[in-house]
Amino acid sequence: MCDEESTNQTPDGLEESKLLEKIEKWRKCRGQLLEQGKGPAPIPSEVMGVFHVIPAGSLARRVLSQSWSVPEQDKRQIYVPHQATNYLYNAEGFLAVAGFGKDSCAGYTQLFRSGMLEYVDCRCSGQVGNSAESMIYGQLIEQFIVQSYENARLVLQMMGNKEPVYIGFTFIGIADKRFYISYRHLGFSDATTKPRKNIFVSPEVLADFASDDPSPYSGTLLPLINTIWQVAGLSETPFKLNQEWTPFHEYR
């Protein structure tokens, strides 16, 4: 298991470089567990997108001083890709799952007792048009990240978090798969390149939840989004209108 409570120091006592090393180590560990099928929910797909939201203080060891639970009215506020159908507690905290059973899990959100959030989308790849190959839905991933980030702001606010927050994205099962941009790009085999590695772990980004950056939060999320497209051989996201990042537009 990945130990999110890996230090006896308080958040103020952690140098940022050491904190980032701990976050990176934890995220890589989570990625490996999910790739091996050892996550909190059964994942039928080999391709999945994972968005992590990590308050700085969540890596400090804490004493459990009272019972931990999620208020009933807050459970339904937790975003789950493809809509939650089941809510339950588990060894790591609270889990909201989309779908029941091994063959129907479309996504989940894990809320750790430490305050971390793990959003997972399991339906981010598939066949497009007459193409025989399985492709990664690039725009869907962008929308997933925006929706997860927006929800994390709400959830951490409900939890009373006032600490700095780091975010990151992990892509699993992507080796030898093309990124789908739009139908007009489908016939161009060189529109994107196929990643050679099976897992991509993005750099961490310091998120400013207090900023007035409007959705889709390009000030915070766009640098992260662009690193994902660099895995596919592009310098930045192709989903722009008039030079503005517009991930929810219907492209053809």
Summary of the structure (lengths in Angstrom):
residues: 252
radius of gyration: 18.0
end to end distance: 42.9
largest distance: 58.9
contacts: 755
relative contact order: 0.16
helix: 27%
strand: 23%
